[in-house]
Amino acid sequence: MSPQQLEFSARIARINAGAMNTRTTVYVGVDDAFSFLPKARVMRGEGLVGAMQNAGYPLAFAASVLIGTVAHALTVYFRFKLTGLPDPTADPTVEMSVTLVSGFVTALVLGYLSGLSSRATVAMKFLGVVLGTLFFHNAVHAWPQVFEPMFSTVWVNQIVTSTEAHSLLFRGISFTF
């Protein structure tokens, strides 16, 4: 055999043996070598365990929307307690923007405290805040006796008279659906 054929057969033998100078070996410097170990595959649970793990993902998104809606309710409550009745001359666009931003910050804090702090659920929390902002007045229409002790009778009457039930409130305008 020629020297090239001997070198090639020696290389094939090293590859088959898994020795150095194979495809999993990286040479560093002249004489030093470091081998990468292949990553172990993470196996998903089978049967009921796997089904429960897979069911957790949509539940996390639904819980994130709920957290966003609750965050909006808490934001409105604390803004009312700090500032009192809403200013009737305030710009509805500015009020809506302030409510959205403060509700989103509250949703992030609640998500962190509840363990739903992954980046995948941030959009769902924001969606919950938006839904709360657009539809919160419907809850006041449906259960005014619940909101009167938390806010005030004047505030509840103001919401009931200035908005319509079963509507969407956008920038101070009620759209009935």
Summary of the structure (lengths in Angstrom):
residues: 177
radius of gyration: 30.4
end to end distance: 87.7
largest distance: 101.4
contacts: 435
relative contact order: 0.10
helix: 65%
strand: 9%
